Amino acid sequence: MARRFPWGAALGFATVVSLLLFALGAVEGGPTARPGASDALTVTVGDALAFTLSTDEITPGDSVTLTIVQTSSGLDHTFTLSSVAGLTFSPSNTSHDLAVFVHDHPPLVNFTIPAGQSTYTTTFVAPPLGLYAYFCLVPGHFPAMYGLLGSGEHGSTATPYDGPGAPVFIIGGTIAALVVIALVLGFVIGRRRGAHDEMPAERLGYPEAPGGAKPPAH
């Protein structure tokens, strides 16, 4: 009797291969856009060396219309959006470090903003879920012009270093207060000991009375 071809197994194998090829194509081609879905993001820059974003969150897969508003007539900027999720930078990084990183990891957006008040528009596809760093590559503008744009979650406009923070000031203030208290206590205790150990009058230059009597009052 002739064997029947296992059509079910063949169909299952073809389905698995198709899914794998689709996944590989999505990875190699970057974020997969959602047809008809769109977001809007406005970024304002100027003399203050800061980015002002209309929102800190976009939706993965959406086509994002990016509008850049330049308000400075004398400063060039860039708006560079990293393509690597979850990566943050430190104050020790320089503009050169960021330029090397951008060269090695092509960004989602790397828009040059020339000086002169004007408005520019570009588009990009929102990346997968995560936080993505944005910054200015002009030397001296980082780390002031830095933040995190969230895709599918809230981002942050905080710089990589916000200063020592409240805990350091609290600890420093407590130490200073303890030092002051110690100095005051030392002064008070020293005064008391000085009064107890005060030298007799004769040790201070007064004549000693005969028979141990006290010197006559003047």
TIBA-549607 format. One record per residue (C-alpha): x, y, z. Coordinates in steps of 0.5 Angstrom, whole numbers, plus 500, padded with zeros to 3 digits. Each point is the difference from the previous one (the first is absolute). Example, Ala and Ser with C-alpha at 12.3 -4.5 7.8 and 13.67 -1.06 7.14 Angstrom:
@xx:525&yy:491&zz:516
@xx:502&yy:507&zz:498
//
This chain:
@xx:500&yy:500&zz:500
@xx:503&yy:507&zz:498
@xx:502&yy:504&zz:506
@xx:496&yy:507&zz:500
@xx:504&yy:506&zz:500
@xx:500&yy:504&zz:507
@xx:497&yy:506&zz:498
@xx:498&yy:502&zz:507
@xx:508&yy:500&zz:502
@xx:502&yy:504&zz:494
@xx:495&yy:505&zz:501
@xx:502&yy:501&zz:507
@xx:508&yy:500&zz:498
@xx:498&yy:505&zz:495
@xx:496&yy:505&zz:505
@xx:506&yy:499&zz:505
@xx:505&yy:502&zz:494
@xx:496&yy:506&zz:498
@xx:500&yy:503&zz:507
@xx:507&yy:499&zz:501
@xx:501&yy:504&zz:494
@xx:495&yy:505&zz:502
@xx:504&yy:501&zz:506
@xx:507&yy:501&zz:497
@xx:497&yy:505&zz:495
@xx:497&yy:504&zz:506
@xx:507&yy:500&zz:504
@xx:504&yy:502&zz:494
@xx:495&yy:505&zz:497
@xx:499&yy:503&zz:507
@xx:494&yy:502&zz:503
@xx:494&yy:498&zz:496
@xx:495&yy:505&zz:499
@xx:492&yy:499&zz:502
@xx:496&yy:502&zz:494
@xx:496&yy:507&zz:501
@xx:503&yy:501&zz:507
@xx:503&yy:506&zz:501
@xx:503&yy:505&zz:506
@xx:502&yy:507&zz:500
@xx:506&yy:503&zz:504
@xx:503&yy:507&zz:500
@xx:507&yy:502&zz:503
@xx:501&yy:507&zz:501
@xx:508&yy:502&zz:501
@xx:503&yy:507&zz:501
@xx:505&yy:504&zz:504
@xx:499&yy:496&zz:506
@xx:503&yy:494&zz:498
@xx:494&yy:495&zz:502
@xx:495&yy:496&zz:496
@xx:493&yy:501&zz:501
@xx:496&yy:495&zz:498
@xx:492&yy:500&zz:499
@xx:500&yy:493&zz:503
@xx:505&yy:495&zz:503
@xx:496&yy:494&zz:497
@xx:499&yy:497&zz:493
@xx:496&yy:493&zz:498
@xx:505&yy:495&zz:497
@xx:499&yy:499&zz:493
@xx:496&yy:506&zz:499
@xx:503&yy:505&zz:494
@xx:502&yy:506&zz:504
@xx:500&yy:507&zz:497
@xx:505&yy:504&zz:503
@xx:500&yy:507&zz:500
@xx:506&yy:504&zz:502
@xx:499&yy:507&zz:502
@xx:507&yy:504&zz:500
@xx:499&yy:507&zz:504
@xx:508&yy:502&zz:501
@xx:503&yy:504&zz:494
@xx:507&yy:499&zz:502
@xx:500&yy:492&zz:503
@xx:501&yy:494&zz:495
@xx:497&yy:494&zz:503
@xx:498&yy:492&zz:499
@xx:495&yy:496&zz:502
@xx:503&yy:493&zz:500
@xx:495&yy:494&zz:502
@xx:504&yy:494&zz:502
@xx:498&yy:493&zz:497
@xx:502&yy:496&zz:506
@xx:495&yy:499&zz:506
@xx:502&yy:501&zz:507
@xx:506&yy:503&zz:499
@xx:502&yy:507&zz:504
@xx:506&yy:504&zz:500
@xx:504&yy:503&zz:506
@xx:503&yy:507&zz:501
@xx:507&yy:497&zz:498
@xx:498&yy:499&zz:493
@xx:502&yy:505&zz:495
@xx:497&yy:502&zz:493
@xx:505&yy:496&zz:497
@xx:498&yy:494&zz:504
@xx:493&yy:501&zz:497
@xx:502&yy:501&zz:493
@xx:504&yy:494&zz:500
@xx:494&yy:496&zz:503
@xx:495&yy:503&zz:495
@xx:505&yy:498&zz:494
@xx:500&yy:493&zz:503
@xx:493&yy:500&zz:502
@xx:496&yy:503&zz:494
@xx:495&yy:505&zz:504
@xx:492&yy:500&zz:499
@xx:501&yy:507&zz:499
@xx:506&yy:505&zz:499
@xx:497&yy:506&zz:498
@xx:505&yy:506&zz:499
@xx:497&yy:507&zz:502
@xx:503&yy:506&zz:497
@xx:500&yy:507&zz:504
@xx:494&yy:504&zz:498
@xx:493&yy:500&zz:502
@xx:496&yy:495&zz:496
@xx:496&yy:494&zz:500
@xx:502&yy:493&zz:497
@xx:496&yy:493&zz:500
@xx:503&yy:493&zz:499
@xx:497&yy:493&zz:501
@xx:502&yy:494&zz:503
@xx:497&yy:493&zz:503
@xx:499&yy:500&zz:507
@xx:505&yy:494&zz:503
@xx:498&yy:494&zz:504
@xx:498&yy:501&zz:507
@xx:506&yy:503&zz:504
@xx:503&yy:507&zz:502
@xx:504&yy:503&zz:495
@xx:506&yy:506&zz:501
@xx:499&yy:506&zz:496
@xx:506&yy:505&zz:500
@xx:503&yy:506&zz:497
@xx:507&yy:498&zz:496
@xx:503&yy:507&zz:500
@xx:506&yy:501&zz:504
@xx:498&yy:503&zz:507
@xx:493&yy:499&zz:500
@xx:500&yy:493&zz:503
@xx:498&yy:498&zz:505
@xx:495&yy:506&zz:501
@xx:496&yy:498&zz:494
@xx:499&yy:493&zz:502
@xx:494&yy:496&zz:501
@xx:496&yy:493&zz:500
@xx:494&yy:499&zz:495
@xx:496&yy:495&zz:502
@xx:497&yy:495&zz:494
@xx:494&yy:497&zz:504
@xx:501&yy:503&zz:506
@xx:502&yy:506&zz:504
@xx:507&yy:504&zz:498
@xx:504&yy:505&zz:504
@xx:503&yy:506&zz:499
@xx:505&yy:500&zz:505
@xx:507&yy:501&zz:499
@xx:505&yy:494&zz:501
@xx:502&yy:504&zz:506
@xx:496&yy:504&zz:504
@xx:504&yy:502&zz:506
@xx:502&yy:496&zz:507
@xx:492&yy:500&zz:502
@xx:497&yy:501&zz:506
@xx:503&yy:495&zz:504
@xx:507&yy:502&zz:499
@xx:497&yy:507&zz:503
@xx:497&yy:497&zz:506
@xx:506&yy:496&zz:502
@xx:504&yy:506&zz:499
@xx:496&yy:505&zz:504
@xx:499&yy:494&zz:505
@xx:508&yy:500&zz:501
@xx:501&yy:507&zz:500
@xx:495&yy:501&zz:506
@xx:503&yy:494&zz:504
@xx:507&yy:504&zz:499
@xx:497&yy:507&zz:502
@xx:497&yy:496&zz:506
@xx:506&yy:497&zz:502
@xx:504&yy:507&zz:500
@xx:495&yy:503&zz:504
@xx:500&yy:494&zz:505
@xx:508&yy:500&zz:500
@xx:499&yy:508&zz:501
@xx:495&yy:499&zz:506
@xx:504&yy:494&zz:503
@xx:507&yy:504&zz:500
@xx:497&yy:506&zz:503
@xx:497&yy:496&zz:506
@xx:507&yy:496&zz:501
@xx:504&yy:507&zz:499
@xx:495&yy:503&zz:506
@xx:502&yy:493&zz:504
@xx:507&yy:500&zz:499
@xx:501&yy:508&zz:501
@xx:507&yy:502&zz:503
@xx:500&yy:503&zz:507
@xx:501&yy:507&zz:500
@xx:507&yy:499&zz:503
@xx:502&yy:497&zz:493
@xx:497&yy:505&zz:496
@xx:505&yy:505&zz:504
@xx:496&yy:503&zz:506
@xx:504&yy:500&zz:506
@xx:499&yy:494&zz:505
@xx:497&yy:502&zz:507
@xx:504&yy:498&zz:506
@xx:497&yy:494&zz:503
@xx:496&yy:498&zz:494
@xx:495&yy:506&zz:501
@xx:497&yy:503&zz:494
@xx:503&yy:506&zz:498
@xx:497&yy:507&zz:502
@xx:495&yy:502&zz:496
@xx:502&yy:507&zz:496
//
